[in-house]
Amino acid sequence: MAIDLKDYTIELNKNIIRFVMLKEDEINKLKFEEGLKKLEELVTQLDDGNLSLEESISYYEIGIKLKNHCEELLKRAELKILKVSDKEKIETEELKAGDNE
């Protein structure tokens, strides 16, 4: 289910900050670093307190999606590392066992 939200432009200290709201399928295509950067930008805008209630809720919804996506990417990376570590451990144990024969 895609999140269909419009673009928001916010004037902050005479600087125009534009945060393009992301759809769920766009979030799922982000690399970890991209997702984290967008999440940080979103949190900064929420913390500034210059958003309407409706905008804040929309940002929060996108933030949850970004957080979940980044967590999933981290879990996948952790599993890859564990697989490599386990494979290395097994190979080391096999070499030690071969030396004892």
The first five atom37 places (N, CA, C, CB, O) and aatype in JSON, in Angstrom:
{
  "aatype": [12, 0, 9, 3, 10, 11, 3, 18, 16, 9, 6, 10, 2, 11, 2, 9, 9, 1, 13, 19, 12, 10, 11, 6, 3, 6, 9, 2, 11, 10, 11, 13, 6, 6, 7, 10, 11, 11, 10, 6, 6, 10, 19, 16, 5, 10, 3, 3, 7, 2, 10, 15, 10, 6, 6, 15, 9, 15, 18, 18, 6, 9, 7, 9, 11, 10, 11, 2, 8, 4, 6, 6, 10, 10, 11, 1, 0, 6, 10, 11, 9, 10, 11, 19, 15, 3, 11, 6, 11, 9, 6, 16, 6, 6, 10, 11, 0, 7, 3, 2, 6],
  "atom_mask": [
    [1, 1, 1, 1, 1],
    [1, 1, 1, 1, 1],
    [1, 1, 1, 1, 1],
    [1, 1, 1, 1, 1],
    [1, 1, 1, 1, 1],
    [1, 1, 1, 1, 1],
    [1, 1, 1, 1, 1],
    [1, 1, 1, 1, 1],
    [1, 1, 1, 1, 1],
    [1, 1, 1, 1, 1],
    [1, 1, 1, 1, 1],
    [1, 1, 1, 1, 1],
    [1, 1, 1, 1, 1],
    [1, 1, 1, 1, 1],
    [1, 1, 1, 1, 1],
    [1, 1, 1, 1, 1],
    [1, 1, 1, 1, 1],
    [1, 1, 1, 1, 1],
    [1, 1, 1, 1, 1],
    [1, 1, 1, 1, 1],
    [1, 1, 1, 1, 1],
    [1, 1, 1, 1, 1],
    [1, 1, 1, 1, 1],
    [1, 1, 1, 1, 1],
    [1, 1, 1, 1, 1],
    [1, 1, 1, 1, 1],
    [1, 1, 1, 1, 1],
    [1, 1, 1, 1, 1],
    [1, 1, 1, 1, 1],
    [1, 1, 1, 1, 1],
    [1, 1, 1, 1, 1],
    [1, 1, 1, 1, 1],
    [1, 1, 1, 1, 1],
    [1, 1, 1, 1, 1],
    [1, 1, 1, 0, 1],
    [1, 1, 1, 1, 1],
    [1, 1, 1, 1, 1],
    [1, 1, 1, 1, 1],
    [1, 1, 1, 1, 1],
    [1, 1, 1, 1, 1],
    [1, 1, 1, 1, 1],
    [1, 1, 1, 1, 1],
    [1, 1, 1, 1, 1],
    [1, 1, 1, 1, 1],
    [1, 1, 1, 1, 1],
    [1, 1, 1, 1, 1],
    [1, 1, 1, 1, 1],
    [1, 1, 1, 1, 1],
    [1, 1, 1, 0, 1],
    [1, 1, 1, 1, 1],
    [1, 1, 1, 1, 1],
    [1, 1, 1, 1, 1],
    [1, 1, 1, 1, 1],
    [1, 1, 1, 1, 1],
    [1, 1, 1, 1, 1],
    [1, 1, 1, 1, 1],
    [1, 1, 1, 1, 1],
    [1, 1, 1, 1, 1],
    [1, 1, 1, 1, 1],
    [1, 1, 1, 1, 1],
    [1, 1, 1, 1, 1],
    [1, 1, 1, 1, 1],
    [1, 1, 1, 0, 1],
    [1, 1, 1, 1, 1],
    [1, 1, 1, 1, 1],
    [1, 1, 1, 1, 1],
    [1, 1, 1, 1, 1],
    [1, 1, 1, 1, 1],
    [1, 1, 1, 1, 1],
    [1, 1, 1, 1, 1],
    [1, 1, 1, 1, 1],
    [1, 1, 1, 1, 1],
    [1, 1, 1, 1, 1],
    [1, 1, 1, 1, 1],
    [1, 1, 1, 1, 1],
    [1, 1, 1, 1, 1],
    [1, 1, 1, 1, 1],
    [1, 1, 1, 1, 1],
    [1, 1, 1, 1, 1],
    [1, 1, 1, 1, 1],
    [1, 1, 1, 1, 1],
    [1, 1, 1, 1, 1],
    [1, 1, 1, 1, 1],
    [1, 1, 1, 1, 1],
    [1, 1, 1, 1, 1],
    [1, 1, 1, 1, 1],
    [1, 1, 1, 1, 1],
    [1, 1, 1, 1, 1],
    [1, 1, 1, 1, 1],
    [1, 1, 1, 1, 1],
    [1, 1, 1, 1, 1],
    [1, 1, 1, 1, 1],
    [1, 1, 1, 1, 1],
    [1, 1, 1, 1, 1],
    [1, 1, 1, 1, 1],
    [1, 1, 1, 1, 1],
    [1, 1, 1, 1, 1],
    [1, 1, 1, 0, 1],
    [1, 1, 1, 1, 1],
    [1, 1, 1, 1, 1],
    [1, 1, 1, 1, 1]
  ],
  "atom_positions": [
    [[0.84, -1.18, 0.0], [0.0, 0.0, 0.0], [0.88, 1.24, 0.0], [-0.96, 0.0, 1.22], [1.65, 1.45, 0.94]],
    [[0.78, 2.04, -1.02], [1.62, 3.23, -1.15], [1.05, 4.37, -0.31], [1.73, 3.66, -2.62], [-0.16, 4.51, -0.14]],
    [[1.95, 5.16, 0.21], [1.54, 6.34, 0.96], [1.5, 7.48, -0.04], [2.53, 6.66, 2.17], [2.54, 7.86, -0.59]],
    [[0.36, 8.02, -0.3], [0.19, 9.04, -1.31], [0.08, 10.4, -0.64], [-1.04, 8.75, -2.17], [-1.0, 10.82, -0.24]],
    [[1.2, 11.08, -0.52], [1.22, 12.39, 0.13], [1.83, 13.4, -0.83], [2.01, 12.34, 1.46], [2.7, 13.06, -1.63]],
    [[1.39, 14.64, -0.74], [1.91, 15.7, -1.6], [3.25, 16.2, -1.08], [0.9, 16.85, -1.7], [3.65, 15.9, 0.05]],
    [[3.92, 16.97, -1.93], [5.17, 17.6, -1.51], [4.84, 18.74, -0.55], [5.97, 18.13, -2.74], [3.81, 19.39, -0.67]],
    [[5.74, 18.95, 0.39], [5.55, 20.05, 1.33], [6.72, 21.01, 1.18], [5.45, 19.53, 2.8], [7.87, 20.59, 1.06]],
    [[6.42, 22.29, 1.19], [7.45, 23.31, 1.2], [7.27, 24.1, 2.49], [7.37, 24.24, -0.07], [6.17, 24.56, 2.8]],
    [[8.34, 24.26, 3.23], [8.27, 24.92, 4.52], [9.26, 26.08, 4.53], [8.56, 23.92, 5.69], [10.42, 25.9, 4.16]],
    [[8.81, 27.25, 4.94], [9.71, 28.39, 5.05], [10.25, 28.41, 6.47], [8.99, 29.72, 4.69], [9.49, 28.49, 7.43]],
    [[11.55, 28.35, 6.58], [12.19, 28.32, 7.89], [13.37, 29.29, 7.86], [12.65, 26.88, 8.26], [14.33, 29.08, 7.11]],
    [[13.32, 30.33, 8.68], [14.37, 31.34, 8.74], [14.74, 31.87, 7.35], [15.62, 30.76, 9.41], [15.91, 32.01, 7.01]],
    [[13.72, 32.16, 6.55], [13.86, 32.68, 5.19], [14.54, 31.71, 4.23], [14.65, 33.97, 5.23], [14.87, 32.09, 3.11]],
    [[14.75, 30.48, 4.65], [15.26, 29.44, 3.76], [14.09, 28.53, 3.42], [16.45, 28.63, 4.41], [13.3, 28.16, 4.29]],
    [[14.0, 28.18, 2.18], [12.94, 27.27, 1.78], [13.48, 25.84, 1.87], [12.42, 27.59, 0.33], [14.48, 25.49, 1.24]],
    [[12.82, 25.06, 2.66], [13.19, 23.65, 2.82], [12.1, 22.83, 2.18], [13.4, 23.26, 4.34], [10.92, 22.98, 2.52]],
    [[12.46, 21.99, 1.26], [11.47, 21.16, 0.57], [11.75, 19.7, 0.91], [11.5, 21.39, -0.97], [12.85, 19.2, 0.67]],
    [[10.78, 19.06, 1.44], [10.91, 17.64, 1.75], [9.87, 16.92, 0.92], [10.72, 17.35, 3.28], [8.66, 17.05, 1.14]],
    [[10.35, 16.15, -0.04], [9.43, 15.41, -0.9], [9.01, 14.15, -0.16], [10.09, 15.08, -2.28], [9.85, 13.33, 0.23]],
    [[7.72, 13.99, 0.01], [7.21, 12.82, 0.69], [7.42, 11.6, -0.21], [5.71, 13.01, 1.06], [7.25, 11.68, -1.42]],
    [[7.77, 10.53, 0.38], [8.11, 9.3, -0.34], [6.97, 8.31, -0.31], [9.35, 8.67, 0.23], [6.23, 8.22, 0.67]],
    [[6.84, 7.58, -1.39], [5.89, 6.49, -1.42], [6.6, 5.24, -0.91], [5.32, 6.27, -2.86], [7.82, 5.16, -0.93]],
    [[5.82, 4.29, -0.44], [6.39, 3.09, 0.16], [7.31, 2.34, -0.79], [5.27, 2.17, 0.62], [8.36, 1.86, -0.37]],
    [[6.94, 2.24, -2.07], [7.81, 1.53, -3.01], [9.11, 2.28, -3.25], [7.08, 1.32, -4.34], [10.14, 1.66, -3.54]],
    [[9.1, 3.6, -3.12], [10.33, 4.39, -3.24], [11.22, 4.16, -2.03], [10.01, 5.9, -3.4], [12.44, 4.06, -2.15]],
    [[10.62, 4.06, -0.87], [11.38, 3.79, 0.35], [12.07, 2.44, 0.25], [10.45, 3.84, 1.6], [13.24, 2.31, 0.63]],
    [[11.38, 1.45, -0.24], [11.94, 0.1, -0.34], [13.11, 0.0, -1.3], [10.87, -0.86, -0.76], [13.88, -0.96, -1.24]],
    [[13.28, 0.97, -2.18], [14.4, 0.98, -3.12], [15.63, 1.69, -2.57], [13.97, 1.64, -4.42], [16.71, 1.62, -3.16]],
    [[15.48, 2.37, -1.44], [16.59, 3.14, -0.88], [17.66, 2.25, -0.28], [16.09, 4.1, 0.17], [17.36, 1.22, 0.34]],
    [[18.91, 2.64, -0.47], [20.01, 2.0, 0.24], [19.98, 2.49, 1.68], [21.4, 2.31, -0.45], [19.32, 3.49, 1.98]],
    [[20.67, 1.8, 2.55], [20.65, 2.15, 3.97], [21.04, 3.61, 4.2], [21.59, 1.23, 4.75], [20.36, 4.34, 4.92]],
    [[22.14, 4.02, 3.59], [22.64, 5.37, 3.82], [21.64, 6.43, 3.34], [23.98, 5.56, 3.1], [21.48, 7.47, 3.99]],
    [[20.98, 6.17, 2.23], [19.98, 7.1, 1.7], [18.78, 7.18, 2.64], [19.54, 6.68, 0.29], [18.27, 8.27, 2.93]],
    [[18.33, 6.04, 3.1], [17.18, 5.99, 4.0], [17.48, 6.7, 5.31], [0.0, 0.0, 0.0], [16.64, 7.44, 5.83]],
    [[18.67, 6.47, 5.84], [19.06, 7.11, 7.1], [19.14, 8.62, 6.94], [20.4, 6.55, 7.58], [18.7, 9.37, 7.82]],
    [[19.7, 9.08, 5.82], [19.8, 10.53, 5.58], [18.4, 11.15, 5.49], [20.6, 10.82, 4.28], [18.16, 12.2, 6.08]],
    [[17.49, 10.52, 4.78], [16.13, 11.04, 4.66], [15.42, 11.02, 6.01], [15.33, 10.23, 3.62], [14.66, 11.94, 6.33]],
    [[15.67, 9.99, 6.79], [15.08, 9.92, 8.12], [15.6, 11.04, 9.0], [15.37, 8.56, 8.76], [14.83, 11.66, 9.74]],
    [[16.88, 11.31, 8.94], [17.47, 12.4, 9.72], [16.89, 13.76, 9.31], [18.99, 12.42, 9.55], [16.59, 14.6, 10.16]],
    [[16.72, 13.97, 7.99], [16.13, 15.22, 7.5], [14.7, 15.37, 8.02], [16.16, 15.26, 5.96], [14.29, 16.44, 8.45]],
    [[13.98, 14.29, 7.96], [12.59, 14.29, 8.4], [12.48, 14.6, 9.89], [11.92, 12.94, 8.09], [11.64, 15.4, 10.3]],
    [[13.33, 13.98, 10.7], [13.32, 14.21, 12.15], [13.68, 15.67, 12.46], [14.31, 13.25, 12.86], [13.09, 16.28, 13.35]],
    [[14.63, 16.21, 11.72], [15.01, 17.61, 11.92], [13.82, 18.52, 11.69], [16.17, 18.0, 10.98], [13.57, 19.45, 12.46]],
    [[13.07, 18.25, 10.63], [11.91, 19.09, 10.33], [10.82, 18.91, 11.39], [11.35, 18.75, 8.96], [10.16, 19.88, 11.75]],
    [[10.64, 17.7, 11.87], [9.66, 17.48, 12.94], [10.08, 18.2, 14.22], [9.49, 15.98, 13.22], [9.25, 18.8, 14.9]],
    [[11.37, 18.15, 14.53], [11.88, 18.79, 15.74], [11.77, 20.31, 15.7], [13.32, 18.41, 15.96], [11.62, 20.96, 16.73]],
    [[11.84, 20.88, 14.5], [11.75, 22.33, 14.38], [10.41, 22.87, 14.84], [12.0, 22.75, 12.94], [10.31, 24.02, 15.25]],
    [[9.38, 22.04, 14.78], [8.07, 22.46, 15.27], [7.32, 23.42, 14.38], [0.0, 0.0, 0.0], [6.36, 24.06, 14.83]],
    [[7.73, 23.55, 13.13], [7.08, 24.49, 12.22], [6.07, 23.83, 11.29], [8.13, 25.2, 11.4], [5.62, 24.45, 10.33]],
    [[5.72, 22.6, 11.56], [4.77, 21.88, 10.73], [3.38, 21.93, 11.35], [5.23, 20.41, 10.53], [3.22, 22.02, 12.57]],
    [[2.41, 21.86, 10.49], [1.04, 21.75, 11.0], [0.85, 20.35, 11.57], [-0.02, 22.05, 9.88], [1.69, 19.46, 11.35]],
    [[-0.23, 20.15, 12.27], [-0.51, 18.83, 12.82], [-0.61, 17.79, 11.71], [-1.8, 18.86, 13.65], [-0.06, 16.7, 11.82]],
    [[-1.32, 18.13, 10.65], [-1.48, 17.2, 9.52], [-0.14, 16.85, 8.88], [-2.41, 17.82, 8.46], [0.13, 15.69, 8.58]],
    [[0.7, 17.87, 8.68], [2.03, 17.64, 8.12], [2.87, 16.78, 9.07], [2.74, 18.98, 7.84], [3.57, 15.87, 8.62]],
    [[2.8, 17.06, 10.34], [3.57, 16.28, 11.33], [3.17, 14.81, 11.3], [3.36, 16.85, 12.74], [4.03, 13.93, 11.37]],
    [[1.89, 14.56, 11.21], [1.42, 13.17, 11.16], [1.92, 12.49, 9.89], [-0.13, 13.12, 11.23], [2.36, 11.34, 9.94]],
    [[1.86, 13.19, 8.77], [2.34, 12.63, 7.51], [3.84, 12.33, 7.59], [2.05, 13.6, 6.35], [4.29, 11.27, 7.15]],
    [[4.59, 13.26, 8.15], [6.04, 13.06, 8.31], [6.3, 11.87, 9.22], [6.71, 14.33, 8.87], [7.19, 11.06, 8.96]],
    [[5.54, 11.78, 10.29], [5.71, 10.67, 11.23], [5.46, 9.33, 10.54], [4.76, 10.84, 12.44], [6.21, 8.37, 10.75]],
    [[4.41, 9.26, 9.72], [4.1, 8.02, 9.01], [5.26, 7.62, 8.09], [2.82, 8.19, 8.19], [5.65, 6.45, 8.05]],
    [[5.79, 8.58, 7.37], [6.93, 8.31, 6.49], [8.15, 7.92, 7.33], [7.26, 9.55, 5.61], [8.89, 7.01, 6.96]],
    [[8.36, 8.58, 8.45], [9.48, 8.27, 9.32], [9.44, 6.83, 9.82], [0.0, 0.0, 0.0], [10.47, 6.16, 9.88]],
    [[8.27, 6.36, 10.18], [8.12, 4.97, 10.63], [8.5, 4.01, 9.5], [6.68, 4.7, 11.11], [9.19, 3.02, 9.73]],
    [[8.05, 4.31, 8.28], [8.38, 3.46, 7.13], [9.89, 3.46, 6.88], [7.63, 3.94, 5.86], [10.48, 2.42, 6.62]],
    [[10.51, 4.64, 6.97], [11.96, 4.73, 6.77], [12.71, 3.97, 7.85], [12.4, 6.2, 6.76], [13.68, 3.26, 7.56]],
    [[12.27, 4.11, 9.09], [12.92, 3.42, 10.21], [12.84, 1.91, 10.02], [12.27, 3.82, 11.55], [13.84, 1.2, 10.18]],
    [[11.66, 1.42, 9.67], [11.48, -0.01, 9.47], [12.34, -0.53, 8.32], [10.02, -0.34, 9.21], [12.91, -1.61, 8.4]],
    [[12.41, 0.25, 7.26], [13.23, -0.15, 6.1], [14.71, -0.23, 6.49], [13.04, 0.85, 4.94], [15.39, -1.19, 6.15]],
    [[15.2, 0.79, 7.2], [16.6, 0.81, 7.62], [16.9, -0.35, 8.58], [16.95, 2.15, 8.29], [17.96, -0.98, 8.48]],
    [[15.98, -0.63, 9.49], [16.17, -1.75, 10.41], [16.24, -3.08, 9.66], [15.03, -1.8, 11.45], [17.05, -3.94, 9.99]],
    [[15.4, -3.24, 8.65], [15.41, -4.46, 7.84], [16.74, -4.62, 7.1], [14.24, -4.45, 6.84], [17.29, -5.72, 7.04]],
    [[17.25, -3.53, 6.55], [18.54, -3.59, 5.86], [19.66, -3.95, 6.83], [18.84, -2.25, 5.17], [20.58, -4.7, 6.48]],
    [[19.6, -3.42, 8.05], [20.62, -3.75, 9.06], [20.54, -5.22, 9.45], [20.45, -2.87, 10.3], [21.57, -5.87, 9.63]],
    [[19.33, -5.75, 9.59], [19.16, -7.17, 9.93], [19.74, -8.06, 8.84], [17.68, -7.5, 10.15], [20.41, -9.05, 9.13]],
    [[19.49, -7.7, 7.59], [20.04, -8.48, 6.47], [21.56, -8.45, 6.47], [19.52, -7.94, 5.13], [22.21, -9.47, 6.25]],
    [[22.13, -7.28, 6.73], [23.58, -7.14, 6.79], [24.16, -7.99, 7.92], [23.99, -5.67, 6.96], [25.19, -8.64, 7.77]],
    [[23.48, -7.96, 9.06], [23.93, -8.75, 10.21], [23.9, -10.24, 9.89], [23.06, -8.45, 11.44], [24.82, -10.98, 10.26]],
    [[22.86, -10.7, 9.21], [22.77, -12.11, 8.83], [23.9, -12.5, 7.88], [21.42, -12.4, 8.17], [24.46, -13.58, 8.01]],
    [[24.23, -11.62, 6.95], [25.34, -11.9, 6.02], [26.65, -12.04, 6.79], [25.46, -10.78, 4.96], [27.45, -12.94, 6.53]],
    [[26.86, -11.13, 7.75], [28.1, -11.17, 8.55], [28.15, -12.45, 9.37], [28.19, -9.94, 9.48], [29.2, -13.09, 9.46]],
    [[27.02, -12.84, 9.95], [26.98, -14.07, 10.74], [27.27, -15.3, 9.87], [25.61, -14.22, 11.42], [27.97, -16.21, 10.3]],
    [[26.72, -15.31, 8.66], [26.98, -16.43, 7.75], [28.46, -16.52, 7.42], [26.16, -16.28, 6.46], [29.03, -17.61, 7.43]],
    [[29.08, -15.39, 7.12], [30.51, -15.38, 6.8], [31.32, -15.82, 8.01], [30.96, -13.97, 6.34], [32.26, -16.6, 7.88]],
    [[30.96, -15.31, 9.2], [31.67, -15.67, 10.43], [31.53, -17.16, 10.73], [31.13, -14.84, 11.62], [32.51, -17.82, 11.09]],
    [[30.32, -17.68, 10.58], [30.09, -19.11, 10.83], [30.87, -19.97, 9.84], [28.59, -19.45, 10.74], [31.45, -20.98, 10.22]],
    [[30.88, -19.57, 8.58], [31.61, -20.32, 7.56], [33.1, -20.32, 7.87], [31.35, -19.73, 6.16], [33.77, -21.35, 7.75]],
    [[33.61, -19.15, 8.28], [35.02, -19.04, 8.63], [35.34, -19.9, 9.85], [35.4, -17.57, 8.9], [36.39, -20.54, 9.9]],
    [[34.44, -19.92, 10.84], [34.63, -20.72, 12.05], [34.67, -22.21, 11.7], [33.51, -20.43, 13.07], [35.52, -22.95, 12.2]],
    [[33.75, -22.64, 10.85], [33.69, -24.05, 10.45], [34.96, -24.44, 9.7], [32.45, -24.32, 9.56], [35.54, -25.49, 9.96]],
    [[35.41, -23.59, 8.77], [36.63, -23.88, 8.02], [37.84, -23.95, 8.94], [36.85, -22.82, 6.94], [38.71, -24.8, 8.75]],
    [[37.9, -23.06, 9.92], [39.02, -23.07, 10.88], [39.0, -24.35, 11.71], [38.95, -21.84, 11.81], [40.04, -24.96, 11.94]],
    [[37.8, -24.75, 12.16], [37.68, -25.99, 12.94], [38.06, -27.2, 12.1], [36.25, -26.14, 13.47], [38.67, -28.14, 12.62]],
    [[37.7, -27.2, 10.82], [38.05, -28.31, 9.94], [39.56, -28.38, 9.75], [37.35, -28.17, 8.58], [40.12, -29.47, 9.71]],
    [[40.21, -27.23, 9.62], [41.67, -27.21, 9.48], [42.35, -27.72, 10.74], [42.16, -25.79, 9.16], [43.33, -28.46, 10.68]],
    [[41.82, -27.32, 11.9], [42.4, -27.79, 13.17], [42.2, -29.29, 13.31], [41.75, -27.05, 14.37], [43.1, -30.0, 13.77]],
    [[41.04, -29.78, 12.92], [40.77, -31.22, 13.01], [41.69, -31.99, 12.06], [39.28, -31.52, 12.68], [42.15, -33.08, 12.4]],
    [[41.94, -31.43, 10.89], [42.84, -32.07, 9.93], [44.27, -32.11, 10.43], [0.0, 0.0, 0.0], [45.0, -33.05, 10.11]],
    [[44.68, -31.12, 11.2], [46.04, -31.09, 11.76], [46.2, -32.15, 12.84], [46.36, -29.7, 12.33], [47.31, -32.65, 13.04]],
    [[45.14, -32.5, 13.53], [45.2, -33.47, 14.63], [45.24, -34.9, 14.12], [44.01, -33.28, 15.56], [45.55, -35.81, 14.89]],
    [[44.94, -35.12, 12.86], [44.89, -36.5, 12.34], [46.23, -37.01, 11.98], [44.01, -36.59, 11.15], [46.35, -38.14, 11.53]]
  ]
}
